[in-house]
Amino acid sequence: MENLISYPYKYLPTINTPADLRRLPQPVLTDVCSEVREFMVDTITQVGGHFGAGLGTVELTVALHYVFDTPKDKIVLDTGHQGYPHKILTGRKELLKTIRQKNGLSGFLKRTESEYDAFGAGHASTSISAALGMATARDFKDEDFNVVAVIGDGAMTGGLAYEAMNNCGIQKRNMIVVLNDNNMSIAPNVWAISNHFTNLFTSPTVQKLRESVIEITEKMDDFGDRIRKVAGKIEGGIKAILTPGMLFEALGFKYFGPINGHNVQQLVKILEFVKELDGPVLVHITTQKGKGYEPAERDKQFLHAIGKVDKITGKSLAKKPDVAPPPLYQNVFGQAMVEICRDNPKVVGITAAMPDGTGLNILAEQMPERVIDVGIAEGHGVTFAAGMACEGMIPVCAIYSSFLQRAYDHLVHDCAIQHLHVVFALDRAGLAGADGPTHHGVLDLCYLRSVQGITLMAPKDEQELRNMLYSAVYHYTDGPVALRYPRGNGNGIPTGAMQALPRGKGEIVRTGRDVAIVAIGNMVHKSLKAAELLWQEGISAEVVNARFVKPLDTELLDDICSRFEKIITVEDGQVQGGFGSAVLEYISTSEKRFNRTVDVFLHGIPDIFVEHGTQEELWAELGLDAEGIAKKVKECIDFPQHVEAVVNY
């Protein structure tokens, strides 16, 4: 890798901890901010990572660590996308080149990584709750330190933030919330308060009035100056009524803002002031996502997170393959949604602030009225979908697997109990890669299969994804339906017209005589490759595409148990309580007698939180690539016979 430091840094080499930063005179902080931003651009354009959010919070991060005595004082960053400047200032700048790589720095905040990471982050809207908890613990223990929560306006679309703020006003503990308002999360956010404020004070009428007042009063010397001061006070009063200040004051906060979030001197001044105040305080700053790097300012959404790019142009440096790769699963889903929505006016796509990540942007581009973005509010999105289903619509909630965990009660209480036809399309199922344990979708098979009345399935390839979505919309209409699929490219299977699949029916995709591999989702393709490797060693493996986790294809399982003594289930989800557990439960409690001992082995994610790395690295590490599955099968074949069914993790 090339030398990352190509900029003549003056102050950054001497800043290894925030204490080093605090020893600098305040006037040089502007230069420090420039160096932090340049270092981040130099590094991340070469190695990739979350980008725009961190560029927008450089001044805020410098000001926070300058004013507060970290790590004694606690800074809680929401979500973590904006945490790269924080990592640079807290002793990790030399490791920034390893961000999101296996055994390197996490892309988010992580308590085990640094004492300066006061609270782990990855999912949005948690910071205020966590900060209030820290402040409460501080007061119970009669300790003395400051607590600051930094939350973006995108995360403010989540209900958890308002629940926490309401409780802050009730408890009245000393703490500070910094609202970083850049009118963006990953996609342009849907925070109604921010949008109202922006629209109001940038409207042509208000701007024309402001310009007229300035133009006229500039001709009036001292009298004009006094008029402008009065007008400024009036404008400030109007803002106090019409901006979020009114809401935050009503919730019990002392409100200051909006303040320019790129003026580090002003930020230091306001933070020094508010840290001496009693009770909850909210400082509202306005920033620009991607600040200081022209390509990121120009395309905030694309440069939210990047791979290797040209530093000057911001264009990707990834080599184009000689052959076009298979389509992304999210795009296969998005295109299928377009086809279904053209045919059925009752179908609507719902996203929780992730139209691009889920593929619903494809539908939004062609039929914008058929996509509803509820903001970073998965719980609301699911209950909102239930309300639509009550009135005969067919909502399709496209939500990342790990994000749906936040809406589990809504799925059970509002959808399943009422037998409402809501379709859940779960992207990023299984190992999601470089985002790590907060984003791996390894629990969905466990937490969904226990829901009464749900239909749960996973496609082996692109065409099966299309067929499952079609079936979910048109045929499995007596309750909630979930289909889960991985991040990344499909298997290159040609796609055609969508067809209905019989519910609860799997298929044998390769016949064999020695052992049966019963796989789900993208593990089917890897199991087929494993079967090829085993064949070369004289082992004949049958491969089954289960398709459904609930209901299981019990007839197919009975057939397999009647023909094989060794069965191995393969899934890219948590073993405990997952697909393999469902198979084992059925076989061990079946009334049918197979007249033979059946050994069942479960292969999947063990009882650990899997760290970050590429999907390929993680599959290999956990034995979920073709070689690892083949190795597991050979171990199972050598396993001694047991009475009835057994499980070996």
C-alpha positions as CSV (number, residue, x, y, z in Angstrom):
1,M,0.0,0.0,0.0
2,E,1.2,3.5,-0.8
3,N,2.2,5.8,2.0
4,L,-1.0,7.3,3.3
5,I,0.5,10.5,4.5
6,S,1.0,12.8,1.5
7,Y,0.0,16.0,3.3
8,P,2.4,18.2,5.3
9,Y,0.8,17.5,8.7
10,K,2.0,19.8,11.4
11,Y,-0.1,19.0,14.5
12,L,-1.6,15.5,13.8
13,P,1.6,13.5,14.3
14,T,1.7,14.8,17.9
15,I,-1.9,13.9,18.7
16,N,-2.0,10.4,20.0
17,T,-4.7,11.0,22.7
18,P,-7.2,13.7,23.3
19,A,-5.0,14.9,26.1
20,D,-2.4,15.9,23.4
21,L,-5.1,17.8,21.6
22,R,-6.1,19.7,24.7
23,R,-2.5,20.9,25.2
24,L,-2.7,22.9,21.9
25,P,-3.8,26.5,21.9
26,Q,-7.4,27.0,20.8
27,P,-6.6,29.2,17.7
28,V,-4.8,26.2,16.0
29,L,-7.9,24.0,16.1
30,T,-9.0,25.1,12.7
31,D,-5.7,23.8,11.3
32,V,-6.1,20.6,13.3
33,C,-9.5,20.1,11.7
34,S,-8.0,20.5,8.3
35,E,-5.4,17.9,9.0
36,V,-7.9,15.4,10.5
37,R,-10.1,15.8,7.4
38,E,-7.1,15.5,5.0
39,F,-5.8,12.4,6.8
40,M,-9.2,10.8,6.6
41,V,-9.5,11.5,2.9
42,D,-6.0,10.2,2.3
43,T,-6.7,7.0,4.1
44,I,-10.2,6.1,3.3
45,T,-10.0,6.8,-0.4
46,Q,-7.2,4.1,-0.4
47,V,-8.8,1.4,1.8
48,G,-12.6,2.2,1.7
49,G,-15.0,2.7,4.5
50,H,-17.7,5.0,5.8
51,F,-16.9,8.4,4.5
52,G,-19.3,11.3,4.2
53,A,-20.6,11.2,7.8
54,G,-17.1,11.4,9.3
55,L,-16.1,14.3,7.0
56,G,-19.1,16.2,8.3
57,T,-18.3,15.8,12.0
58,V,-14.6,16.7,12.0
59,E,-15.0,20.1,13.7
60,L,-17.5,18.7,16.2
61,T,-15.3,15.8,17.1
62,V,-12.3,18.1,17.6
63,A,-14.3,20.4,19.7
64,L,-15.8,17.6,21.9
65,H,-12.4,16.1,22.7
66,Y,-10.9,19.6,23.3
67,V,-13.6,20.7,25.7
68,F,-14.3,17.4,27.6
69,D,-11.9,15.4,29.6
70,T,-12.3,12.1,27.7
71,P,-12.2,9.2,28.5
72,K,-13.4,10.3,32.0
73,D,-16.1,12.3,30.4
74,K,-18.2,10.0,28.2
75,I,-19.0,10.8,24.5
76,V,-21.6,8.5,23.0
77,L,-21.7,8.6,19.2
78,D,-24.9,7.3,17.6
79,T,-24.7,4.7,14.9
80,G,-21.0,5.1,14.4
81,H,-20.7,6.1,10.8
82,Q,-19.3,9.5,12.0
83,G,-16.8,7.8,14.3
84,Y,-13.7,7.9,12.1
85,P,-12.4,11.3,13.2
86,H,-13.0,10.1,16.8
87,K,-10.8,7.1,16.1
88,I,-8.1,9.3,14.6
89,L,-7.9,11.5,17.7
90,T,-8.0,8.6,20.2
91,G,-4.8,6.7,19.3
92,R,-6.0,4.8,16.3
93,K,-4.9,6.9,13.4
94,E,-2.1,4.5,12.4
95,L,-4.6,1.7,12.3
96,L,-7.2,3.5,10.3
97,K,-5.8,1.9,7.2
98,T,-7.2,-1.5,8.6
99,I,-10.7,-0.2,9.1
100,R,-13.4,-2.8,8.4
101,Q,-10.8,-5.4,7.4
102,K,-10.5,-8.8,9.1
103,N,-8.6,-8.3,12.4
104,G,-8.5,-4.5,11.8
105,L,-10.4,-1.6,13.3
106,S,-14.2,-1.9,13.5
107,G,-16.2,0.4,11.2
108,F,-18.3,1.3,14.2
109,L,-17.6,2.2,17.9
110,K,-16.7,-0.8,20.0
111,R,-16.1,-0.9,23.8
112,T,-13.5,-3.6,23.5
113,E,-11.5,-1.6,20.9
114,S,-10.8,1.6,23.0
115,E,-11.6,3.1,26.3
116,Y,-12.7,6.2,24.4
117,D,-15.6,4.2,22.8
118,A,-18.0,4.7,25.7
119,F,-20.8,2.7,24.1
120,G,-20.9,0.3,21.1
121,A,-22.7,1.6,18.0
122,G,-24.0,0.2,14.8
123,H,-27.8,0.6,14.8
124,A,-29.3,4.0,15.0
125,S,-31.1,6.1,17.7
126,T,-29.5,4.5,20.8
127,S,-27.2,7.3,21.9
128,I,-29.5,9.3,24.1
129,S,-30.8,6.3,26.0
130,A,-27.3,5.0,26.6
131,A,-26.1,8.5,27.7
132,L,-29.0,8.9,30.1
133,G,-28.2,5.5,31.6
134,M,-24.6,6.6,32.1
135,A,-25.6,9.8,33.7
136,T,-28.0,8.0,36.0
137,A,-25.3,5.5,37.0
138,R,-22.9,8.4,37.7
139,D,-25.4,10.1,40.0
140,F,-26.2,6.8,41.8
141,K,-22.5,6.3,42.5
142,D,-22.0,10.0,43.4
143,E,-19.3,10.4,40.7
144,D,-18.4,13.5,38.7
145,F,-18.1,13.4,34.9
146,N,-19.9,14.8,31.9
147,V,-22.0,12.7,29.4
148,V,-22.5,13.8,25.8
149,A,-24.7,12.0,23.2
150,V,-24.1,12.9,19.6
151,I,-27.1,12.0,17.4
152,G,-27.7,12.8,13.7
153,D,-31.0,14.0,12.3
154,G,-31.4,10.7,10.5
155,A,-31.3,8.8,13.8
156,M,-33.9,11.3,15.2
157,T,-36.5,9.6,13.0
158,G,-36.3,6.6,15.3
159,G,-38.8,6.5,18.2
160,L,-36.2,5.3,20.7
161,A,-34.6,8.8,20.6
162,Y,-37.9,10.4,21.6
163,E,-38.6,7.9,24.3
164,A,-35.1,8.7,25.7
165,M,-35.6,12.5,25.4
166,N,-38.9,12.3,27.2
167,N,-37.2,10.4,30.1
168,C,-34.4,12.9,30.1
169,G,-36.9,15.7,30.8
170,I,-38.4,13.7,33.6
171,Q,-35.2,12.7,35.3
172,K,-33.5,16.1,34.8
173,R,-30.0,14.8,35.0
174,N,-27.0,16.7,33.8
175,M,-26.2,15.6,30.3
176,I,-25.8,17.1,26.8
177,V,-27.3,16.0,23.5
178,V,-25.6,17.3,20.3
179,L,-28.0,17.1,17.4
180,N,-26.0,16.9,14.2
181,D,-28.4,18.2,11.5
182,N,-27.1,17.5,8.0
183,N,-30.5,16.6,6.5
184,M,-29.1,13.2,5.6
185,S,-28.8,9.8,7.0
186,I,-27.6,7.4,4.2
187,A,-30.3,8.6,1.9
188,P,-31.9,12.0,2.3
189,N,-33.7,11.7,5.6
190,V,-37.4,12.1,6.3
191,W,-37.2,14.0,9.6
192,A,-40.3,16.2,9.2
193,I,-39.1,18.9,11.7
194,S,-35.8,19.4,9.9
195,N,-37.5,19.5,6.5
196,H,-40.0,22.1,7.8
197,F,-37.3,24.3,9.2
198,T,-35.2,24.1,6.0
199,N,-38.2,24.7,3.7
200,L,-39.4,27.6,5.8
201,F,-36.2,29.6,6.0
202,T,-35.0,28.9,2.5
203,S,-38.3,29.7,0.8
204,P,-38.1,32.5,-1.9
205,T,-40.6,34.6,0.1
206,V,-38.6,34.6,3.3
207,Q,-35.3,35.1,1.4
208,K,-36.8,38.0,-0.6
209,L,-38.1,39.6,2.6
210,R,-34.7,39.2,4.3
211,E,-32.9,40.7,1.3
212,S,-35.3,43.7,1.1
213,V,-34.8,44.5,4.8
214,I,-31.0,44.4,4.4
215,E,-31.0,46.5,1.2
216,I,-33.2,49.2,2.7
217,T,-31.6,49.4,6.1
218,E,-28.0,49.6,4.6
219,K,-28.9,53.1,3.4
220,M,-30.0,54.3,6.9
221,D,-26.6,54.3,8.7
222,D,-26.9,53.9,12.5
223,F,-30.7,53.8,12.4
224,G,-30.5,51.0,9.8
225,D,-28.2,49.0,12.1
226,R,-30.7,49.2,14.9
227,I,-33.5,48.1,12.6
228,R,-31.4,45.1,11.5
229,K,-30.7,44.2,15.1
230,V,-34.4,44.3,15.9
231,A,-35.2,42.3,12.8
232,G,-32.7,39.7,13.8
233,K,-34.3,39.3,17.2
234,I,-37.7,38.9,15.6
235,E,-36.3,36.3,13.2
236,G,-34.7,34.5,16.2
237,G,-38.0,34.6,18.0
238,I,-39.8,33.1,15.1
239,K,-37.2,30.4,14.8
240,A,-37.7,29.6,18.5
241,I,-41.3,29.0,17.9
242,L,-41.1,27.2,14.5
243,T,-37.9,25.2,14.8
244,P,-37.2,22.1,16.9
245,G,-36.3,24.4,19.8
246,M,-39.9,24.5,20.8
247,L,-40.2,20.7,20.8
248,F,-37.0,20.2,22.8
249,E,-37.9,22.8,25.3
250,A,-41.2,21.1,25.8
251,L,-39.4,17.8,26.5
252,G,-37.4,19.5,29.2
253,F,-34.2,20.5,27.4
254,K,-32.4,23.8,27.4
255,Y,-32.1,24.4,23.7
256,F,-29.2,26.1,21.9
257,G,-29.1,26.5,18.1
258,P,-29.0,26.0,15.2
259,I,-25.2,26.6,15.3
260,N,-22.7,26.3,12.4
261,G,-21.2,22.9,13.0
262,H,-18.1,23.7,10.9
263,N,-16.9,26.6,13.0
264,V,-14.7,24.8,15.6
265,Q,-14.1,28.0,17.6
266,Q,-17.8,28.6,18.0
267,L,-18.4,25.0,18.9
268,V,-15.7,25.1,21.6
269,K,-17.3,28.3,23.0
270,I,-20.8,26.9,23.2
271,L,-19.7,23.5,24.6
272,E,-17.6,25.2,27.3
273,F,-20.8,27.2,28.2
274,V,-23.3,24.4,28.2
275,K,-21.2,21.9,30.2
276,E,-21.6,24.1,33.2
277,L,-25.4,24.1,33.0
278,D,-27.7,21.9,35.1
279,G,-30.2,19.5,33.6
280,P,-30.5,18.2,30.1
281,V,-29.1,20.5,27.3
282,L,-29.5,20.1,23.6
283,V,-27.1,21.8,21.2
284,H,-28.4,21.8,17.6
285,I,-25.7,22.1,15.0
286,T,-25.9,22.2,11.2
287,T,-23.3,20.4,9.2
288,Q,-22.6,19.3,5.6
289,K,-22.2,15.6,5.0
290,G,-18.9,15.1,3.1
291,K,-17.6,18.5,4.1
292,G,-14.3,19.4,2.7
293,Y,-14.1,16.8,0.0
294,E,-15.7,18.0,-3.2
295,P,-16.8,14.6,-4.6
296,A,-18.4,13.7,-1.3
297,E,-20.2,17.0,-1.1
298,R,-21.4,16.5,-4.6
299,D,-22.7,13.0,-4.2
300,K,-23.5,12.6,-0.5
301,Q,-25.4,9.3,-0.9
302,F,-22.9,7.5,-3.1
303,L,-20.0,8.4,-0.9
304,H,-21.7,7.5,2.4
305,A,-19.5,4.5,2.3
306,I,-16.8,3.8,-0.4
307,G,-14.4,1.2,-1.6
308,K,-11.0,2.4,-3.0
309,V,-11.5,5.5,-5.0
310,D,-9.4,8.1,-6.8
311,K,-8.7,10.8,-4.3
312,I,-9.1,13.6,-6.8
313,T,-12.2,12.5,-8.7
314,G,-13.9,10.2,-6.1
315,K,-14.4,7.6,-8.9
316,S,-14.0,3.9,-8.0
317,L,-10.7,2.3,-8.5
318,A,-12.2,-1.2,-8.5
319,K,-11.1,-3.2,-11.6
320,K,-13.9,-4.0,-13.9
321,P,-14.2,-7.7,-14.3
322,D,-13.8,-9.2,-17.8
323,V,-17.2,-10.8,-17.4
324,A,-20.1,-8.9,-15.8
325,P,-20.8,-10.4,-12.3
326,P,-24.2,-11.8,-11.5
327,P,-26.8,-9.2,-10.3
328,L,-26.9,-8.2,-6.7
329,Y,-29.7,-9.9,-4.8
330,Q,-31.1,-6.6,-3.8
331,N,-31.4,-5.5,-7.4
332,V,-33.1,-8.8,-8.3
333,F,-35.6,-8.1,-5.6
334,G,-36.0,-4.5,-6.7
335,Q,-36.7,-5.5,-10.3
336,A,-39.2,-8.1,-9.2
337,M,-41.0,-5.5,-7.2
338,V,-41.3,-3.3,-10.3
339,E,-42.9,-6.2,-12.2
340,I,-45.3,-7.1,-9.4
341,C,-46.3,-3.5,-8.7
342,R,-47.1,-3.0,-12.4
343,D,-49.4,-5.9,-12.3
344,N,-50.9,-5.4,-8.8
345,P,-51.9,-1.9,-7.6
346,K,-52.3,-3.1,-4.0
347,V,-48.6,-3.8,-3.5
348,V,-46.5,-1.1,-1.8
349,G,-42.8,-1.2,-0.9
350,I,-41.8,0.0,2.6
351,T,-38.2,0.9,3.5
352,A,-36.7,2.2,6.8
353,A,-34.4,4.8,5.3
354,M,-32.6,2.3,3.1
355,P,-34.1,2.5,-0.4
356,D,-30.7,1.9,-2.2
357,G,-29.5,-0.8,0.2
358,T,-32.6,-2.8,-0.2
359,G,-33.2,-2.3,-4.0
360,L,-36.4,-0.4,-3.5
361,N,-34.7,2.6,-5.2
362,I,-35.3,0.7,-8.5
363,L,-39.0,0.7,-7.8
364,A,-38.9,4.3,-6.6
365,E,-37.3,5.5,-9.8
366,Q,-40.1,4.0,-11.9
367,M,-43.1,4.2,-9.6
368,P,-42.2,6.6,-6.8
369,E,-45.7,6.6,-5.4
370,R,-45.3,2.9,-4.6
371,V,-42.4,3.3,-2.2
372,I,-42.8,4.7,1.3
373,D,-39.8,5.6,3.4
374,V,-40.6,5.6,7.1
375,G,-37.2,6.8,8.3
376,I,-34.9,4.9,10.6
377,A,-38.0,3.5,12.4
378,E,-38.3,-0.2,11.8
379,G,-40.9,-0.7,14.5
380,H,-43.1,2.0,13.2
381,G,-42.6,0.7,9.6
382,V,-43.9,-2.8,10.6
383,T,-47.0,-1.6,12.4
384,F,-47.6,0.9,9.6
385,A,-47.5,-2.0,7.2
386,A,-50.0,-3.9,9.5
387,G,-52.3,-1.0,9.2
388,M,-52.1,-1.0,5.5
389,A,-52.8,-4.7,5.4
390,C,-55.9,-4.2,7.5
391,E,-57.3,-2.2,4.6
392,G,-56.5,-4.7,1.9
393,M,-53.1,-3.5,0.7
394,I,-50.1,-5.8,0.4
395,P,-47.1,-4.1,2.0
396,V,-43.7,-5.5,1.3
397,C,-41.3,-4.4,4.1
398,A,-37.7,-4.5,2.7
399,I,-35.5,-4.4,5.9
400,Y,-32.1,-5.6,6.6
401,S,-32.2,-8.9,8.6
402,S,-30.4,-7.4,11.7
403,F,-32.5,-4.3,11.6
404,L,-35.8,-6.3,11.8
405,Q,-34.6,-7.5,15.2
406,R,-35.6,-4.0,16.4
407,A,-39.2,-4.6,15.3
408,Y,-39.8,-8.1,16.6
409,D,-42.7,-7.2,18.9
410,H,-44.4,-5.3,16.1
411,L,-44.1,-8.3,13.9
412,V,-45.6,-10.6,16.5
413,H,-48.2,-8.4,18.1
414,D,-49.3,-6.3,15.1
415,C,-48.9,-8.7,12.2
416,A,-48.8,-12.4,13.3
417,I,-51.5,-12.4,16.0
418,Q,-53.9,-10.6,13.7
419,H,-52.9,-13.0,10.8
420,L,-52.2,-10.0,8.6
421,H,-50.7,-10.5,5.2
422,V,-47.4,-8.5,5.5
423,V,-44.4,-9.6,3.4
424,F,-40.9,-9.2,4.9
425,A,-38.0,-9.1,2.4
426,L,-34.9,-9.5,4.6
427,D,-31.7,-8.4,2.9
428,R,-28.2,-8.9,4.4
429,A,-29.2,-12.3,5.8
430,G,-26.4,-14.4,7.0
431,L,-22.8,-13.0,7.3
432,A,-23.0,-9.4,6.0
433,G,-19.2,-8.9,5.9
434,A,-17.2,-5.8,6.8
435,D,-19.9,-4.2,9.0
436,G,-19.4,-6.9,11.6
437,P,-21.6,-8.3,14.4
438,T,-24.1,-5.4,14.5
439,H,-25.0,-6.1,10.9
440,H,-24.7,-9.9,10.4
441,G,-28.2,-11.3,9.9
442,V,-27.5,-14.6,11.6
443,L,-30.5,-14.6,14.0
444,D,-33.5,-14.2,11.6
445,L,-34.1,-18.0,11.2
446,C,-34.1,-18.3,14.9
447,Y,-36.4,-15.4,15.9
448,L,-38.8,-15.8,13.0
449,R,-39.4,-19.5,13.0
450,S,-40.8,-19.3,16.5
451,V,-43.5,-16.9,15.4
452,Q,-46.9,-18.7,15.1
453,G,-48.4,-18.7,11.6
454,I,-45.5,-17.2,9.7
455,T,-44.2,-18.6,6.5
456,L,-40.4,-18.4,6.4
457,M,-38.2,-19.2,3.4
458,A,-34.8,-18.6,1.8
459,P,-33.9,-18.8,-2.0
460,K,-31.0,-20.7,-3.3
461,D,-30.5,-18.3,-6.3
462,E,-31.9,-15.3,-8.2
463,Q,-34.8,-17.0,-9.9
464,E,-36.0,-18.6,-6.6
465,L,-35.9,-15.2,-5.0
466,R,-38.3,-14.0,-7.7
467,N,-40.5,-17.0,-7.3
468,M,-40.6,-16.7,-3.5
469,L,-41.5,-13.0,-3.7
470,Y,-44.3,-13.7,-6.2
471,S,-45.6,-16.5,-4.0
472,A,-45.5,-14.4,-0.9
473,V,-47.5,-11.7,-2.6
474,Y,-50.1,-13.8,-4.4
475,H,-50.4,-17.2,-2.7
476,Y,-49.3,-17.2,1.0
477,T,-51.9,-14.6,2.1
478,D,-53.1,-16.0,5.4
479,G,-50.5,-14.3,7.6
480,P,-47.0,-12.8,7.6
481,V,-44.4,-14.1,5.1
482,A,-40.6,-13.6,5.3
483,L,-38.0,-14.4,2.8
484,R,-34.3,-13.8,3.6
485,Y,-31.4,-13.5,1.2
486,P,-27.7,-12.6,1.5
487,R,-25.8,-9.5,0.7
488,G,-23.9,-9.5,-2.6
489,N,-24.2,-11.1,-6.0
490,G,-26.3,-14.0,-7.0
491,N,-25.1,-17.2,-8.6
492,G,-25.5,-16.2,-12.2
493,I,-28.7,-18.2,-12.7
494,P,-30.7,-16.8,-15.6
495,T,-34.0,-15.3,-14.6
496,G,-37.4,-15.5,-16.2
497,A,-41.1,-15.3,-15.5
498,M,-42.0,-15.6,-11.8
499,Q,-43.8,-18.8,-10.8
500,A,-45.6,-19.9,-7.7
501,L,-43.9,-22.3,-5.3
502,P,-46.0,-24.8,-3.3
503,R,-45.7,-23.8,0.3
504,G,-43.5,-25.9,2.5
505,K,-42.0,-28.0,-0.4
506,G,-38.3,-28.4,-0.9
507,E,-36.4,-30.2,-3.7
508,I,-33.6,-32.6,-4.2
509,V,-31.0,-30.9,-6.4
510,R,-28.4,-33.7,-6.4
511,T,-28.9,-37.3,-5.7
512,G,-26.5,-39.4,-3.6
513,R,-26.1,-42.6,-1.6
514,D,-23.8,-42.0,1.4
515,V,-24.9,-38.9,3.1
516,A,-27.6,-36.2,2.8
517,I,-26.8,-32.5,3.0
518,V,-30.0,-30.5,3.7
519,A,-29.2,-26.9,3.0
520,I,-31.1,-23.6,3.1
521,G,-30.6,-20.4,1.1
522,N,-27.2,-19.5,-0.3
523,M,-25.7,-22.6,1.4
524,V,-27.4,-24.8,-1.2
525,H,-25.0,-23.6,-3.9
526,K,-22.0,-24.1,-1.6
527,S,-23.2,-27.5,-0.6
528,L,-23.4,-28.5,-4.3
529,K,-19.8,-27.5,-4.7
530,A,-18.9,-29.4,-1.5
531,A,-20.7,-32.5,-3.0
532,E,-18.4,-32.2,-6.1
533,L,-15.3,-32.2,-3.8
534,L,-16.6,-35.2,-1.9
535,W,-17.3,-37.1,-5.1
536,Q,-13.7,-36.7,-6.0
537,E,-12.9,-38.5,-2.8
538,G,-15.4,-41.3,-3.4
539,I,-18.2,-40.0,-1.2
540,S,-21.6,-39.7,-2.8
541,A,-23.6,-36.8,-1.2
542,E,-27.2,-36.0,-1.8
543,V,-28.0,-32.3,-1.7
544,V,-31.5,-31.0,-0.7
545,N,-32.7,-27.4,-1.2
546,A,-35.0,-27.1,1.8
547,R,-36.4,-23.7,0.6
548,F,-38.7,-23.5,3.7
549,V,-37.8,-23.2,7.3
550,K,-41.5,-23.0,8.2
551,P,-43.4,-25.0,7.3
552,L,-40.8,-27.7,6.8
553,D,-41.2,-30.3,4.0
554,T,-41.8,-33.2,6.4
555,E,-42.6,-35.6,3.5
556,L,-39.2,-34.9,2.0
557,L,-37.5,-35.3,5.4
558,D,-39.2,-38.6,6.0
559,D,-37.9,-39.8,2.6
560,I,-34.4,-38.7,3.5
561,C,-34.5,-40.3,6.9
562,S,-35.7,-43.6,5.3
563,R,-32.7,-43.6,3.0
564,F,-29.8,-42.1,4.9
565,E,-28.2,-42.8,8.3
566,K,-26.2,-39.6,8.2
567,I,-27.8,-36.2,7.6
568,I,-26.1,-32.8,7.9
569,T,-28.0,-29.5,7.8
570,V,-26.2,-26.4,6.6
571,E,-27.2,-22.8,7.2
572,D,-25.6,-19.4,7.3
573,G,-27.4,-18.5,10.5
574,Q,-27.1,-19.2,14.3
575,V,-27.2,-23.0,14.8
576,Q,-29.0,-22.8,18.2
577,G,-32.8,-22.5,17.4
578,G,-32.3,-22.1,13.6
579,F,-33.0,-24.2,10.6
580,G,-31.1,-27.3,11.7
581,S,-32.8,-27.2,15.0
582,A,-36.1,-27.2,13.3
583,V,-35.1,-30.3,11.2
584,L,-33.8,-32.1,14.3
585,E,-36.9,-31.3,16.3
586,Y,-39.1,-32.9,13.6
587,I,-36.9,-36.0,13.2
588,S,-36.5,-36.6,16.9
589,T,-40.3,-36.2,17.6
590,S,-41.6,-37.8,14.5
591,E,-44.1,-40.7,15.0
592,K,-42.7,-42.4,11.9
593,R,-40.1,-45.2,12.5
594,F,-37.3,-45.3,10.1
595,N,-36.1,-48.8,11.1
596,R,-32.6,-47.4,11.4
597,T,-30.5,-45.0,13.5
598,V,-30.5,-41.5,12.0
599,D,-27.6,-39.2,13.0
600,V,-28.3,-35.5,12.4
601,F,-25.5,-33.0,12.5
602,L,-26.1,-29.2,12.5
603,H,-23.6,-27.0,10.7
604,G,-23.9,-23.2,10.8
605,I,-22.8,-20.2,13.0
606,P,-21.7,-21.3,16.4
607,D,-22.7,-19.5,19.6
608,I,-20.4,-16.5,19.1
609,F,-20.6,-13.0,17.7
610,V,-18.8,-13.1,14.4
611,E,-16.4,-10.2,13.9
612,H,-15.9,-8.3,10.7
613,G,-14.2,-9.4,7.5
614,T,-15.1,-10.1,3.9
615,Q,-17.9,-12.7,3.5
616,E,-15.4,-15.1,1.9
617,E,-13.0,-14.8,4.8
618,L,-15.8,-15.4,7.3
619,W,-17.3,-18.3,5.4
620,A,-13.9,-20.0,5.3
621,E,-13.2,-19.3,8.9
622,L,-16.5,-20.9,10.0
623,G,-16.3,-23.8,7.6
624,L,-19.2,-22.5,5.6
625,D,-17.5,-22.4,2.2
626,A,-17.5,-25.5,0.0
627,E,-14.2,-26.8,1.5
628,G,-15.5,-26.3,5.0
629,I,-18.8,-28.1,4.3
630,A,-17.0,-31.0,2.7
631,K,-14.7,-31.3,5.7
632,K,-17.7,-31.3,8.1
633,V,-19.4,-34.0,6.0
634,K,-16.4,-36.2,6.3
635,E,-16.2,-35.7,10.0
636,C,-19.9,-36.6,10.3
637,I,-19.4,-39.8,8.2
638,D,-16.7,-40.9,10.6
639,F,-18.8,-40.1,13.7
640,P,-19.9,-43.3,15.5
641,Q,-23.5,-44.5,15.3
642,H,-25.9,-43.4,18.1
643,V,-29.3,-44.4,19.1
644,E,-32.1,-42.3,17.5
645,A,-31.1,-38.8,16.5
646,V,-28.1,-36.9,17.8
647,V,-26.8,-33.4,17.2
648,N,-23.1,-32.4,16.9
649,Y,-22.4,-28.7,16.7
